[in-house]
Amino acid sequence: PALWAGNWNQICPTCRIVKPLRAKHDSVTNRCVEHFDHHCPWVGNAIGKENRWHFLVFLLLEMWALLVSISVSIYKLTKLKHGSQNAGYIVGFLVMDCSLGISVLTLLMAQINSIVKNMTTNEMANAHRYNYIAMDSYGRVFNPFDKGCNENCLEVMYPSKGVTPVVLEDEVQQKIREWIMDKKDIMRPPQAFRRA
């Protein structure tokens, strides 16, 4: 259907397949990934539809481990005798652990934000490239796949229950184009984006 509709940009030049909407070719793993979020060097894999929940759990466990190690190092630091040689090592470990904790917490919050909005990191970073994500002149982004917080989280937790491949109807695409061009009321998104 994508080719008959003239959507030749959905063909992956490397894999030579018609990519579903929201899929992207990952150059590191050399395959197309459905709901491509990003390629994570920490886990050495592309994060997409089937493993996004596992990545979120990985980040939560990593954050928990960092909090435990920070707590233990603060406890050890308070129990050291004045002038101990180990104080420098513990303070160095604490500084490294806290800086790593800040970056992990930032990544965790970004993932939670994108899951709640039913957008991938790739779509958030490149919203201007995708014609199915609307952005008005004020910079507000409206996503036609947003089903509300609960449904979005359930879709990530149970990816096999989601509808694939994702297809937008022509009417919704036209409403997105009109809304982007500010032909509609500037303070209200089109009916296609409003929740029931």
Backbone as JSON Lines, residues from 0, in Angstrom:
{"i":0,"aa":"P","n":[0.81,-1.22,0.0],"ca":[0.0,0.0,0.0],"c":[0.85,1.27,0.0]}
{"i":1,"aa":"A","n":[2.0,1.23,0.67],"ca":[2.84,2.43,0.72],"c":[3.37,2.8,-0.66]}
{"i":2,"aa":"L","n":[3.73,1.8,-1.44],"ca":[4.26,2.06,-2.78],"c":[3.17,2.54,-3.72]}
{"i":3,"aa":"W","n":[1.97,1.95,-3.62],"ca":[0.85,2.4,-4.46],"c":[0.47,3.84,-4.14]}
{"i":4,"aa":"A","n":[0.64,4.23,-2.88],"ca":[0.31,5.6,-2.48],"c":[1.41,6.59,-2.87]}
{"i":5,"aa":"G","n":[2.52,6.08,-3.39],"ca":[3.61,6.95,-3.82],"c":[4.61,7.28,-2.73]}
{"i":6,"aa":"N","n":[4.59,6.54,-1.63],"ca":[5.52,6.78,-0.53],"c":[6.82,6.0,-0.75]}
{"i":7,"aa":"W","n":[7.56,6.42,-1.77],"ca":[8.8,5.72,-2.11],"c":[9.88,5.94,-1.06]}
{"i":8,"aa":"N","n":[9.73,6.96,-0.24],"ca":[10.73,7.2,0.81],"c":[10.64,6.17,1.92]}
{"i":9,"aa":"Q","n":[9.62,5.31,1.91],"ca":[9.52,4.26,2.93],"c":[10.34,3.03,2.56]}
{"i":10,"aa":"I","n":[10.95,3.03,1.4],"ca":[11.79,1.9,1.01],"c":[13.18,2.11,1.61]}
{"i":11,"aa":"C","n":[13.66,1.11,2.32],"ca":[15.0,1.18,2.89],"c":[16.0,0.83,1.79]}
{"i":12,"aa":"P","n":[16.92,1.73,1.45],"ca":[17.87,1.44,0.37],"c":[18.85,0.33,0.72]}
{"i":13,"aa":"T","n":[19.08,0.1,2.01],"ca":[20.04,-0.94,2.41],"c":[19.37,-2.3,2.48]}
{"i":14,"aa":"C","n":[18.23,-2.39,3.2],"ca":[17.54,-3.67,3.38],"c":[16.65,-4.03,2.18]}
{"i":15,"aa":"R","n":[16.3,-3.03,1.38],"ca":[15.4,-3.21,0.23],"c":[14.03,-3.75,0.63]}
{"i":16,"aa":"I","n":[13.52,-3.2,1.73],"ca":[12.17,-3.55,2.17],"c":[11.38,-2.25,2.36]}
{"i":17,"aa":"V","n":[10.06,-2.37,2.42],"ca":[9.23,-1.21,2.74],"c":[9.18,-1.11,4.27]}
{"i":18,"aa":"K","n":[9.77,-0.05,4.78],"ca":[9.79,0.14,6.23],"c":[8.42,0.58,6.72]}
{"i":19,"aa":"P","n":[7.97,0.02,7.82],"ca":[6.73,0.53,8.42],"c":[6.96,1.96,8.91]}
{"i":20,"aa":"L","n":[5.88,2.7,9.08],"ca":[5.95,4.04,9.63],"c":[6.6,3.95,11.01]}
{"i":21,"aa":"R","n":[7.47,4.88,11.33],"ca":[8.2,4.97,12.59],"c":[9.4,4.03,12.66]}
{"i":22,"aa":"A","n":[9.67,3.28,11.6],"ca":[10.85,2.42,11.57],"c":[12.02,3.19,10.97]}
{"i":23,"aa":"K","n":[13.24,2.78,11.32],"ca":[14.43,3.43,10.81],"c":[15.53,2.39,10.68]}
{"i":24,"aa":"H","n":[16.41,2.6,9.71],"ca":[17.53,1.69,9.53],"c":[18.63,2.06,10.51]}
{"i":25,"aa":"D","n":[19.09,1.08,11.28],"ca":[20.18,1.28,12.22],"c":[21.47,0.88,11.52]}
{"i":26,"aa":"S","n":[22.35,1.83,11.32],"ca":[23.57,1.56,10.56],"c":[24.55,0.69,11.34]}
{"i":27,"aa":"V","n":[24.48,0.67,12.65],"ca":[25.41,-0.14,13.45],"c":[25.05,-1.62,13.38]}
{"i":28,"aa":"T","n":[23.77,-1.93,13.58],"ca":[23.34,-3.33,13.51],"c":[22.98,-3.75,12.09]}
{"i":29,"aa":"N","n":[22.9,-2.77,11.18],"ca":[22.62,-2.99,9.76],"c":[21.28,-3.69,9.54]}
{"i":30,"aa":"R","n":[20.26,-3.19,10.2],"ca":[18.9,-3.71,10.0],"c":[17.89,-2.61,10.33]}
{"i":31,"aa":"C","n":[16.7,-2.76,9.77],"ca":[15.61,-1.82,10.07],"c":[14.97,-2.21,11.39]}
{"i":32,"aa":"V","n":[14.72,-1.21,12.22],"ca":[14.18,-1.44,13.56],"c":[12.84,-0.73,13.66]}
{"i":33,"aa":"E","n":[11.8,-1.49,14.01],"ca":[10.47,-0.93,14.18],"c":[10.43,-0.07,15.44]}
{"i":34,"aa":"H","n":[9.83,1.1,15.35],"ca":[9.78,2.09,16.44],"c":[11.19,2.4,16.94]}
{"i":35,"aa":"F","n":[12.1,2.66,16.02],"ca":[13.5,2.92,16.36],"c":[13.6,4.09,17.32]}
{"i":36,"aa":"D","n":[14.2,3.85,18.49],"ca":[14.41,4.89,19.48],"c":[15.82,5.46,19.34]}
{"i":37,"aa":"H","n":[16.82,4.63,19.52],"ca":[18.21,5.04,19.35],"c":[19.1,3.8,19.4]}
{"i":38,"aa":"H","n":[20.36,3.96,19.03],"ca":[21.32,2.87,19.21],"c":[22.07,3.15,20.5]}
{"i":39,"aa":"C","n":[22.05,2.2,21.41],"ca":[22.66,2.39,22.72],"c":[24.0,1.68,22.79]}
{"i":40,"aa":"P","n":[25.08,2.42,22.95],"ca":[26.39,1.76,23.08],"c":[26.55,1.01,24.4]}
{"i":41,"aa":"W","n":[25.75,1.38,25.42],"ca":[25.85,0.69,26.71],"c":[25.4,-0.75,26.6]}
{"i":42,"aa":"V","n":[24.34,-1.0,25.86],"ca":[23.86,-2.37,25.71],"c":[24.3,-2.97,24.38]}
{"i":43,"aa":"G","n":[24.89,-2.16,23.5],"ca":[25.41,-2.66,22.23],"c":[24.32,-3.11,21.27]}
{"i":44,"aa":"N","n":[23.17,-2.42,21.3],"ca":[22.06,-2.83,20.45],"c":[21.17,-1.62,20.15]}
{"i":45,"aa":"A","n":[20.34,-1.77,19.13],"ca":[19.35,-0.74,18.83],"c":[18.17,-0.9,19.78]}
{"i":46,"aa":"I","n":[17.66,0.22,20.26],"ca":[16.5,0.21,21.13],"c":[15.29,0.51,20.26]}
{"i":47,"aa":"G","n":[14.32,-0.39,20.27],"ca":[13.14,-0.25,19.43],"c":[11.91,-0.81,20.12]}
{"i":48,"aa":"K","n":[10.96,-1.22,19.31],"ca":[9.66,-1.66,19.81],"c":[9.76,-2.82,20.79]}
{"i":49,"aa":"E","n":[10.5,-3.84,20.46],"ca":[10.51,-5.06,21.26],"c":[11.38,-4.99,22.52]}
{"i":50,"aa":"N","n":[12.33,-4.06,22.58],"ca":[13.22,-4.06,23.74],"c":[13.24,-2.73,24.49]}
{"i":51,"aa":"R","n":[12.31,-1.84,24.18],"ca":[12.3,-0.54,24.85],"c":[11.97,-0.66,26.33]}
{"i":52,"aa":"W","n":[11.06,-1.55,26.68],"ca":[10.73,-1.78,28.09],"c":[11.93,-2.34,28.85]}
{"i":53,"aa":"H","n":[12.65,-3.26,28.22],"ca":[13.84,-3.84,28.86],"c":[14.9,-2.77,29.09]}
{"i":54,"aa":"F","n":[15.02,-1.83,28.14],"ca":[15.99,-0.74,28.3],"c":[15.59,0.16,29.46]}
{"i":55,"aa":"L","n":[14.3,0.43,29.61],"ca":[13.84,1.26,30.73],"c":[14.11,0.56,32.06]}
{"i":56,"aa":"V","n":[13.87,-0.74,32.13],"ca":[14.16,-1.5,33.36],"c":[15.66,-1.49,33.64]}
{"i":57,"aa":"F","n":[16.48,-1.62,32.57],"ca":[17.93,-1.54,32.72],"c":[18.34,-0.21,33.33]}
{"i":58,"aa":"L","n":[17.76,0.9,32.85],"ca":[18.09,2.22,33.4],"c":[17.65,2.35,34.85]}
{"i":59,"aa":"L","n":[16.46,1.81,35.18],"ca":[15.99,1.86,36.56],"c":[16.91,1.07,37.49]}
{"i":60,"aa":"L","n":[17.32,-0.12,37.07],"ca":[18.23,-0.92,37.89],"c":[19.6,-0.26,38.02]}
{"i":61,"aa":"E","n":[20.05,0.36,36.94],"ca":[21.34,1.05,36.99],"c":[21.27,2.24,37.95]}
{"i":62,"aa":"M","n":[20.16,2.96,37.92],"ca":[19.99,4.1,38.83],"c":[19.93,3.62,40.28]}
{"i":63,"aa":"W","n":[19.25,2.5,40.5],"ca":[19.18,1.93,41.85],"c":[20.58,1.54,42.34]}
{"i":64,"aa":"A","n":[21.36,0.9,41.49],"ca":[22.73,0.49,41.85],"c":[23.6,1.71,42.17]}
{"i":65,"aa":"L","n":[23.44,2.77,41.39],"ca":[24.21,3.98,41.66],"c":[23.81,4.62,42.99]}
{"i":66,"aa":"L","n":[22.52,4.63,43.29],"ca":[22.07,5.18,44.58],"c":[22.59,4.37,45.76]}
{"i":67,"aa":"V","n":[22.6,3.06,45.6],"ca":[23.13,2.19,46.68],"c":[24.63,2.43,46.86]}
{"i":68,"aa":"S","n":[25.37,2.51,45.76],"ca":[26.82,2.7,45.88],"c":[27.16,4.1,46.44]}
{"i":69,"aa":"I","n":[26.37,5.11,46.08],"ca":[26.58,6.44,46.65],"c":[26.29,6.42,48.15]}
{"i":70,"aa":"S","n":[25.22,5.74,48.55],"ca":[24.87,5.66,49.97],"c":[25.95,4.93,50.77]}
{"i":71,"aa":"V","n":[26.44,3.84,50.22],"ca":[27.49,3.07,50.91],"c":[28.77,3.88,51.03]}
{"i":72,"aa":"S","n":[29.13,4.6,49.96],"ca":[30.37,5.39,50.02],"c":[30.23,6.55,51.0]}
{"i":73,"aa":"I","n":[29.06,7.16,51.09],"ca":[28.85,8.23,52.08],"c":[28.92,7.64,53.49]}
{"i":74,"aa":"Y","n":[28.32,6.48,53.68],"ca":[28.38,5.81,54.99],"c":[29.83,5.5,55.36]}
{"i":75,"aa":"K","n":[30.6,4.95,54.43],"ca":[32.02,4.62,54.71],"c":[32.83,5.87,54.99]}
{"i":76,"aa":"L","n":[32.5,6.96,54.27],"ca":[33.23,8.21,54.48],"c":[32.98,8.77,55.88]}
{"i":77,"aa":"T","n":[31.75,8.62,56.36],"ca":[31.46,9.13,57.71],"c":[32.08,8.26,58.81]}
{"i":78,"aa":"K","n":[32.35,6.99,58.52],"ca":[32.91,6.08,59.52],"c":[34.44,6.07,59.54]}
{"i":79,"aa":"L","n":[35.07,6.75,58.56],"ca":[36.54,6.78,58.53],"c":[37.09,7.65,59.65]}
{"i":80,"aa":"K","n":[38.26,7.27,60.13],"ca":[38.94,8.07,61.14],"c":[39.58,9.28,60.47]}
{"i":81,"aa":"H","n":[39.73,10.33,61.22],"ca":[40.31,11.56,60.68],"c":[41.74,11.31,60.2]}
{"i":82,"aa":"G","n":[42.04,11.75,58.97],"ca":[43.38,11.59,58.41],"c":[43.61,10.23,57.77]}
{"i":83,"aa":"S","n":[42.59,9.46,57.51],"ca":[42.74,8.15,56.88],"c":[43.16,8.3,55.42]}
{"i":84,"aa":"Q","n":[43.99,7.37,54.95],"ca":[44.49,7.42,53.57],"c":[43.41,7.04,52.56]}
{"i":85,"aa":"N","n":[42.41,6.31,52.99],"ca":[41.35,5.86,52.07],"c":[40.33,6.95,51.75]}
{"i":86,"aa":"A","n":[40.35,8.06,52.46],"ca":[39.36,9.12,52.25],"c":[39.41,9.65,50.82]}
{"i":87,"aa":"G","n":[40.6,9.84,50.28],"ca":[40.75,10.35,48.92],"c":[40.14,9.42,47.87]}
{"i":88,"aa":"Y","n":[40.34,8.11,48.07],"ca":[39.76,7.13,47.15],"c":[38.23,7.15,47.2]}
{"i":89,"aa":"I","n":[37.71,7.22,48.41],"ca":[36.25,7.21,48.57],"c":[35.64,8.49,47.99]}
{"i":90,"aa":"V","n":[36.29,9.63,48.22],"ca":[35.78,10.9,47.67],"c":[35.85,10.86,46.14]}
{"i":91,"aa":"G","n":[36.93,10.34,45.59],"ca":[37.05,10.21,44.13],"c":[35.96,9.31,43.56]}
{"i":92,"aa":"F","n":[35.73,8.17,44.24],"ca":[34.67,7.26,43.81],"c":[33.31,7.94,43.88]}
{"i":93,"aa":"L","n":[33.1,8.7,44.95],"ca":[31.83,9.4,45.14],"c":[31.59,10.44,44.04]}
{"i":94,"aa":"V","n":[32.63,11.17,43.69],"ca":[32.5,12.18,42.62],"c":[32.18,11.51,41.29]}
{"i":95,"aa":"M","n":[32.88,10.43,40.96],"ca":[32.63,9.71,39.71],"c":[31.23,9.1,39.69]}
{"i":96,"aa":"D","n":[30.84,8.54,40.82],"ca":[29.52,7.91,40.91],"c":[28.4,8.95,40.77]}
{"i":97,"aa":"C","n":[28.56,10.1,41.39],"ca":[27.54,11.15,41.3],"c":[27.45,11.71,39.88]}
{"i":98,"aa":"S","n":[28.59,11.89,39.22],"ca":[28.55,12.4,37.84],"c":[27.9,11.38,36.9]}
{"i":99,"aa":"L","n":[28.19,10.1,37.1],"ca":[27.53,9.06,36.31],"c":[26.04,9.01,36.63]}
{"i":100,"aa":"G","n":[25.7,9.2,37.9],"ca":[24.3,9.19,38.32],"c":[23.5,10.31,37.67]}
{"i":101,"aa":"I","n":[24.11,11.47,37.5],"ca":[23.42,12.6,36.85],"c":[23.11,12.26,35.39]}
{"i":102,"aa":"S","n":[24.08,11.65,34.7],"ca":[23.84,11.31,33.28],"c":[22.81,10.19,33.14]}
{"i":103,"aa":"V","n":[22.85,9.2,34.02],"ca":[21.87,8.11,33.96],"c":[20.48,8.63,34.3]}
{"i":104,"aa":"L","n":[20.39,9.51,35.29],"ca":[19.1,10.09,35.65],"c":[18.53,10.92,34.51]}
{"i":105,"aa":"T","n":[19.38,11.67,33.82],"ca":[18.93,12.46,32.66],"c":[18.39,11.56,31.57]}
{"i":106,"aa":"L","n":[19.11,10.48,31.27],"ca":[18.66,9.53,30.25],"c":[17.37,8.84,30.68]}
{"i":107,"aa":"L","n":[17.26,8.49,31.94],"ca":[16.05,7.84,32.45],"c":[14.84,8.76,32.34]}
{"i":108,"aa":"M","n":[15.01,10.02,32.71],"ca":[13.9,10.98,32.61],"c":[13.51,11.22,31.15]}
{"i":109,"aa":"A","n":[14.48,11.27,30.26],"ca":[14.18,11.45,28.83],"c":[13.41,10.25,28.29]}
{"i":110,"aa":"Q","n":[13.78,9.04,28.7],"ca":[13.07,7.85,28.25],"c":[11.65,7.81,28.79]}
{"i":111,"aa":"I","n":[11.47,8.14,30.04],"ca":[10.13,8.15,30.63],"c":[9.26,9.19,29.93]}
{"i":112,"aa":"N","n":[9.83,10.36,29.66],"ca":[9.09,11.41,28.96],"c":[8.66,10.96,27.57]}
{"i":113,"aa":"S","n":[9.55,10.31,26.84],"ca":[9.21,9.88,25.48],"c":[8.21,8.72,25.5]}
{"i":114,"aa":"I","n":[8.28,7.85,26.5],"ca":[7.33,6.74,26.59],"c":[5.93,7.28,26.92]}
{"i":115,"aa":"V","n":[5.85,8.23,27.83],"ca":[4.56,8.81,28.22],"c":[3.9,9.52,27.03]}
{"i":116,"aa":"K","n":[4.71,10.13,26.16],"ca":[4.18,10.83,24.98],"c":[4.04,9.93,23.76]}
{"i":117,"aa":"N","n":[4.46,8.68,23.85],"ca":[4.46,7.73,22.74],"c":[5.25,8.27,21.55]}
{"i":118,"aa":"M","n":[6.42,8.8,21.85],"ca":[7.35,9.24,20.82],"c":[8.69,8.59,21.11]}
{"i":119,"aa":"T","n":[9.45,8.35,20.07],"ca":[10.78,7.81,20.26],"c":[11.77,8.96,20.41]}
{"i":120,"aa":"T","n":[12.95,8.66,20.9],"ca":[14.0,9.67,21.0],"c":[14.34,10.2,19.62]}
{"i":121,"aa":"N","n":[14.35,9.32,18.64],"ca":[14.62,9.72,17.26],"c":[13.56,10.7,16.76]}
{"i":122,"aa":"E","n":[12.29,10.43,17.04],"ca":[11.22,11.32,16.6],"c":[11.28,12.66,17.33]}
{"i":123,"aa":"M","n":[11.65,12.66,18.61],"ca":[11.75,13.91,19.35],"c":[12.89,14.77,18.82]}
{"i":124,"aa":"A","n":[14.01,14.13,18.5],"ca":[15.16,14.88,18.01],"c":[14.97,15.34,16.58]}
{"i":125,"aa":"N","n":[14.24,14.58,15.78],"ca":[14.08,14.88,14.36],"c":[12.63,15.1,13.97]}
{"i":126,"aa":"A","n":[11.85,15.73,14.81],"ca":[10.42,15.93,14.53],"c":[10.19,16.7,13.24]}
{"i":127,"aa":"H","n":[11.11,17.58,12.91],"ca":[10.95,18.38,11.69],"c":[11.08,17.54,10.41]}
{"i":128,"aa":"R","n":[11.67,16.36,10.51],"ca":[11.86,15.5,9.33],"c":[10.64,14.64,9.01]}
{"i":129,"aa":"Y","n":[9.8,14.4,10.0],"ca":[8.7,13.46,9.82],"c":[7.41,14.21,9.56]}
{"i":130,"aa":"N","n":[6.72,13.84,8.47],"ca":[5.5,14.55,8.12],"c":[4.29,14.1,8.94]}
{"i":131,"aa":"Y","n":[4.43,13.09,9.77],"ca":[3.31,12.65,10.6],"c":[3.34,13.27,11.99]}
{"i":132,"aa":"I","n":[4.35,14.04,12.31],"ca":[4.42,14.75,13.58],"c":[4.22,16.23,13.28]}
{"i":133,"aa":"A","n":[3.21,16.83,13.91],"ca":[2.89,18.22,13.63],"c":[3.55,19.14,14.64]}
{"i":134,"aa":"M","n":[4.07,20.26,14.15],"ca":[4.66,21.27,15.01],"c":[4.14,22.63,14.54]}
{"i":135,"aa":"D","n":[3.58,23.4,15.47],"ca":[3.04,24.69,15.07],"c":[4.11,25.77,15.19]}
{"i":136,"aa":"S","n":[3.71,27.01,14.91],"ca":[4.67,28.12,14.91],"c":[5.18,28.45,16.31]}
{"i":137,"aa":"Y","n":[4.51,27.96,17.35],"ca":[4.97,28.16,18.72],"c":[5.91,27.07,19.19]}
{"i":138,"aa":"G","n":[6.16,26.07,18.36],"ca":[7.05,24.97,18.72],"c":[6.37,23.83,19.45]}
{"i":139,"aa":"R","n":[5.05,23.87,19.57],"ca":[4.33,22.78,20.22],"c":[4.25,21.59,19.27]}
{"i":140,"aa":"V","n":[4.51,20.41,19.79],"ca":[4.53,19.2,18.99],"c":[3.29,18.37,19.32]}
{"i":141,"aa":"F","n":[2.6,17.91,18.28],"ca":[1.45,17.04,18.46],"c":[1.69,15.74,17.72]}
{"i":142,"aa":"N","n":[1.5,14.65,18.42],"ca":[1.8,13.33,17.9],"c":[0.49,12.56,17.69]}
{"i":143,"aa":"P","n":[0.22,12.08,16.48],"ca":[-1.04,11.37,16.26],"c":[-1.1,10.0,16.93]}
{"i":144,"aa":"F","n":[0.03,9.5,17.44],"ca":[0.07,8.19,18.07],"c":[-0.14,8.26,19.57]}
{"i":145,"aa":"D","n":[-0.25,9.45,20.13],"ca":[-0.44,9.62,21.56],"c":[-1.84,9.17,21.95]}
{"i":146,"aa":"K","n":[-1.91,8.13,22.82],"ca":[-3.19,7.57,23.25],"c":[-3.47,7.87,24.72]}
{"i":147,"aa":"G","n":[-2.68,8.74,25.31],"ca":[-2.81,9.0,26.74],"c":[-1.73,8.24,27.49]}
{"i":148,"aa":"C","n":[-1.41,8.71,28.66],"ca":[-0.3,8.16,29.44],"c":[-0.41,6.65,29.68]}
{"i":149,"aa":"N","n":[-1.55,6.19,30.15],"ca":[-1.7,4.77,30.48],"c":[-1.55,3.87,29.26]}
{"i":150,"aa":"E","n":[-2.24,4.21,28.17],"ca":[-2.16,3.39,26.95],"c":[-0.76,3.41,26.35]}
{"i":151,"aa":"N","n":[-0.11,4.57,26.4],"ca":[1.25,4.66,25.87],"c":[2.21,3.77,26.65]}
{"i":152,"aa":"C","n":[2.08,3.78,27.97],"ca":[2.95,2.94,28.81],"c":[2.65,1.46,28.59]}
{"i":153,"aa":"L","n":[1.39,1.11,28.47],"ca":[1.03,-0.29,28.21],"c":[1.56,-0.76,26.86]}
{"i":154,"aa":"E","n":[1.56,0.13,25.87],"ca":[2.08,-0.24,24.55],"c":[3.57,-0.55,24.6]}
{"i":155,"aa":"V","n":[4.31,0.15,25.46],"ca":[5.74,-0.13,25.6],"c":[5.95,-1.4,26.42]}
{"i":156,"aa":"M","n":[5.13,-1.62,27.44],"ca":[5.28,-2.81,28.28],"c":[4.9,-4.07,27.52]}
{"i":157,"aa":"Y","n":[3.87,-3.99,26.69],"ca":[3.38,-5.14,25.93],"c":[3.4,-4.79,24.44]}
{"i":158,"aa":"P","n":[4.57,-4.79,23.8],"ca":[4.66,-4.33,22.41],"c":[3.92,-5.22,21.42]}
{"i":159,"aa":"S","n":[3.71,-6.48,21.74],"ca":[3.03,-7.37,20.79],"c":[1.54,-7.04,20.67]}
{"i":160,"aa":"K","n":[0.99,-6.29,21.64],"ca":[-0.42,-5.95,21.59],"c":[-0.68,-4.72,20.72]}
{"i":161,"aa":"G","n":[0.38,-4.0,20.35],"ca":[0.22,-2.8,19.52],"c":[-0.11,-3.16,18.09]}
{"i":162,"aa":"V","n":[-0.72,-2.23,17.38],"ca":[-1.09,-2.44,15.99],"c":[0.13,-2.2,15.12]}
{"i":163,"aa":"T","n":[0.49,-3.17,14.28],"ca":[1.62,-2.99,13.37],"c":[1.23,-3.5,12.0]}
{"i":164,"aa":"P","n":[1.74,-2.96,10.94],"ca":[2.48,-1.71,10.93],"c":[1.55,-0.52,11.09]}
{"i":165,"aa":"V","n":[2.09,0.55,11.58],"ca":[1.31,1.76,11.82],"c":[1.05,2.45,10.49]}
{"i":166,"aa":"V","n":[-0.2,2.82,10.26],"ca":[-0.59,3.52,9.03],"c":[-1.49,4.68,9.42]}
{"i":167,"aa":"L","n":[-1.21,5.85,8.85],"ca":[-2.07,7.0,9.08],"c":[-3.0,7.16,7.9]}
{"i":168,"aa":"E","n":[-4.25,7.44,8.19],"ca":[-5.23,7.65,7.13],"c":[-4.93,8.98,6.44]}
{"i":169,"aa":"D","n":[-5.36,9.09,5.18],"ca":[-5.12,10.31,4.4],"c":[-5.75,11.53,5.05]}
{"i":170,"aa":"E","n":[-6.92,11.35,5.66],"ca":[-7.61,12.47,6.32],"c":[-6.78,13.02,7.47]}
{"i":171,"aa":"V","n":[-6.17,12.13,8.26],"ca":[-5.34,12.56,9.38],"c":[-4.1,13.27,8.87]}
{"i":172,"aa":"Q","n":[-3.49,12.75,7.8],"ca":[-2.31,13.39,7.23],"c":[-2.64,14.79,6.72]}
{"i":173,"aa":"Q","n":[-3.81,14.96,6.1],"ca":[-4.21,16.28,5.61],"c":[-4.42,17.24,6.77]}
{"i":174,"aa":"K","n":[-5.04,16.77,7.86],"ca":[-5.25,17.62,9.02],"c":[-3.91,18.04,9.63]}
{"i":175,"aa":"I","n":[-2.95,17.15,9.62],"ca":[-1.62,17.48,10.14],"c":[-1.0,18.58,9.28]}
{"i":176,"aa":"R","n":[-1.06,18.41,7.97],"ca":[-0.47,19.41,7.06],"c":[-1.14,20.78,7.24]}
{"i":177,"aa":"E","n":[-2.47,20.8,7.35],"ca":[-3.18,22.05,7.53],"c":[-2.82,22.7,8.87]}
{"i":178,"aa":"W","n":[-2.7,21.89,9.9],"ca":[-2.38,22.42,11.22],"c":[-0.97,23.0,11.25]}
{"i":179,"aa":"I","n":[-0.05,22.32,10.57],"ca":[1.33,22.81,10.52],"c":[1.38,24.17,9.84]}
{"i":180,"aa":"M","n":[0.6,24.33,8.8],"ca":[0.61,25.58,8.05],"c":[-0.24,26.66,8.72]}
{"i":181,"aa":"D","n":[-0.69,26.41,9.95],"ca":[-1.46,27.36,10.75],"c":[-2.74,27.8,10.07]}
{"i":182,"aa":"K","n":[-3.39,26.89,9.33],"ca":[-4.68,27.21,8.73],"c":[-5.81,27.03,9.72]}
{"i":183,"aa":"K","n":[-5.54,26.26,10.78],"ca":[-6.57,26.02,11.8],"c":[-6.4,27.03,12.93]}
{"i":184,"aa":"D","n":[-7.31,26.98,13.86],"ca":[-7.26,27.83,15.05],"c":[-5.93,27.59,15.76]}
{"i":185,"aa":"I","n":[-5.17,28.64,16.0],"ca":[-3.8,28.51,16.51],"c":[-3.74,27.95,17.93]}
{"i":186,"aa":"M","n":[-4.78,28.13,18.71],"ca":[-4.74,27.66,20.09],"c":[-5.24,26.23,20.26]}
{"i":187,"aa":"R","n":[-5.84,25.65,19.24],"ca":[-6.38,24.31,19.38],"c":[-5.83,23.4,18.29]}
{"i":188,"aa":"P","n":[-5.36,22.19,18.66],"ca":[-4.95,21.25,17.62],"c":[-6.16,20.72,16.89]}
{"i":189,"aa":"P","n":[-5.97,20.15,15.68],"ca":[-7.1,19.61,14.94],"c":[-7.77,18.45,15.69]}
{"i":190,"aa":"Q","n":[-9.0,18.16,15.29],"ca":[-9.81,17.13,15.94],"c":[-9.1,15.79,16.02]}
{"i":191,"aa":"A","n":[-8.25,15.47,15.05],"ca":[-7.56,14.19,15.03],"c":[-6.64,14.02,16.23]}
{"i":192,"aa":"F","n":[-6.2,15.13,16.83],"ca":[-5.26,15.05,17.93],"c":[-5.93,15.11,19.3]}
{"i":193,"aa":"R","n":[-7.18,15.52,19.34],"ca":[-7.85,15.66,20.62],"c":[-8.25,14.31,21.16]}
{"i":194,"aa":"R","n":[-8.11,14.17,22.48],"ca":[-8.5,12.91,23.12],"c":[-10.0,12.93,23.37]}
{"i":195,"aa":"A","n":[-10.6,11.74,23.31],"ca":[-12.05,11.64,23.54],"c":[-12.38,11.84,24.99]}
